Amino acid sequence: MRRAVLTAALVVGVAVLALILSDKVLPIEVWATPEKKAKEVVEIDLHEKVEEQPAQGPAVEEKEVLQEATPVVFIDAGHGGNDGGCFEGDIIEKNINLSIAGLVQDKLEKSGYEVVMSRSDDVYVAIEDRVKSANSTNADIYISIHQNFSDVKSVGGMEVWYDGTDAQRDSRRLALLVSQQTARSTGAVEREVRGDADFYVTGSTQMPACLIETGFLSNKEERARLVSQEYQEKLASGIVQGIEYYFHPKTMYLTFDDGPSEENTARVLDILKKRNIKATFFLVGENVEKYPEIARRIVAEGHTIGIHCYNHDYQNLYRSAESYVEDFEHARRVVYEVTGVEAVLFRFPGGSINSYNDKVYAEIIEEMTRQGYVYYDWNASIEDAVAGTEPTQLVANGVRTTLGRRKVILLAHDVVYSTGEILEDLLDSFPEYEMRPLSEEVEPIHFKDSVF
């Protein structure tokens, strides 16, 4: 008995001594569960100090803080001190600029922005010092507020300027937003958004910058509005809303149906590429067969591909649920063979509920959903499939039908010549939206759930 106890004690002692002396990693065999891969087998170092490991929680929190950094806005009240700017009688530009700038500052700070002012009272600040201050404070955007003047007393309206020679700073979008939102808040005439600004403050700043001339002091009616506290509040609100959309845009999914076509789709793709915009193309199978290179270009340039149909024959397509699925599968196979894309998204020709499919749409939706496909209708349209519509009307249709929604799926057709003709103007009309391609993660818009 005593020998057994001594033997056991010796074994324990040896084991303890081995643990104390060992500075090696002790491998512990771990079996991966059926849901885990073998690479998840780990080795545990018993001497590893846990506190030296990077903590996941704080790292994530720090990342979130960085992502939500407070935007810094530099507001420049033009002129000041012995530089009065333009004037009419005893109404001097520098005073109006400062008054509007102060209102913008108050509204921005109440909304959580950090604001840096070029001047807060009637002092002269050289334009070089304004730019130096904005650059040294690492401001995110720069907005200079001014008034206009003309020898022609009837001239009125608002102008916004930016440096169009530097596309990297995104000053164009900032200028479009300030112009658009200020016009909406005041009812002022949008004269121009000009990219040929030859101003030191718009050309020498390191951040996106624009200069707004809110009106003409030389115009009697406009001058009366510009000195009004109520109108200045509207001007400030418009400028602030433009800034808000610059940092927190709404979302638009630009979608094109019926393509590809050789000439028109290529022109649409050229414009999207120039603007670095990704869209979604719902393709027609027989058109993919005709223009395979265009279909492959759509994929190569990062756009999303969905299925529209193989043949745009509504009567045959919607004869039954079986005929629809057969047509869809034909189109899906063609798209896969040409592009290598296994398309999951689709759009019903004419929309999910229309006069051709009213008896079968529910059955089609049920079957397509069962097979794992996702369909998307739309909640805005440029109405380019309507014959005889003037190109300029297409832009107005798009703006009108969005209704200011925060999430928009916009319908257009890349096979329509006029669509490519007006696409640049259409995109300029939506600076408050960030353009994104559809994906399976995007919650669909369905006619049966939506009210236009």
Secondary structure as GFF3:
##gff-version 3
##sequence-region A 1 452
A	DSSP	alpha_helix	2	21	.	.	.	ID=ss1
A	DSSP	three_ten_helix	38	40	.	.	.	ID=ss2
A	DSSP	three_ten_helix	50	52	.	.	.	ID=ss3
A	DSSP	alpha_helix	56	67	.	.	.	ID=ss4
A	DSSP	beta_strand	72	77	.	.	.	ID=ss5
A	DSSP	beta_strand	87	88	.	.	.	ID=ss6
A	DSSP	beta_strand	91	92	.	.	.	ID=ss7
A	DSSP	alpha_helix	93	110	.	.	.	ID=ss8
A	DSSP	beta_strand	114	117	.	.	.	ID=ss9
A	DSSP	alpha_helix	127	136	.	.	.	ID=ss10
A	DSSP	beta_strand	141	148	.	.	.	ID=ss11
A	DSSP	beta_strand	158	161	.	.	.	ID=ss12
A	DSSP	three_ten_helix	167	169	.	.	.	ID=ss13
A	DSSP	alpha_helix	171	186	.	.	.	ID=ss14
A	DSSP	beta_strand	190	194	.	.	.	ID=ss15
A	DSSP	alpha_helix	200	203	.	.	.	ID=ss16
A	DSSP	beta_strand	209	216	.	.	.	ID=ss17
A	DSSP	alpha_helix	220	226	.	.	.	ID=ss18
A	DSSP	alpha_helix	229	247	.	.	.	ID=ss19
A	DSSP	beta_strand	250	257	.	.	.	ID=ss20
A	DSSP	alpha_helix	262	275	.	.	.	ID=ss21
A	DSSP	beta_strand	280	284	.	.	.	ID=ss22
A	DSSP	alpha_helix	285	290	.	.	.	ID=ss23
A	DSSP	alpha_helix	292	300	.	.	.	ID=ss24
A	DSSP	beta_strand	304	309	.	.	.	ID=ss25
A	DSSP	alpha_helix	314	317	.	.	.	ID=ss26
A	DSSP	alpha_helix	321	339	.	.	.	ID=ss27
A	DSSP	beta_strand	345	346	.	.	.	ID=ss28
A	DSSP	alpha_helix	361	370	.	.	.	ID=ss29
A	DSSP	beta_strand	374	375	.	.	.	ID=ss30
A	DSSP	beta_strand	380	381	.	.	.	ID=ss31
A	DSSP	alpha_helix	391	402	.	.	.	ID=ss32
A	DSSP	beta_strand	407	413	.	.	.	ID=ss33
A	DSSP	alpha_helix	417	428	.	.	.	ID=ss34
A	DSSP	beta_strand	433	436	.	.	.	ID=ss35
A	DSSP	three_ten_helix	447	449	.	.	.	ID=ss36
###
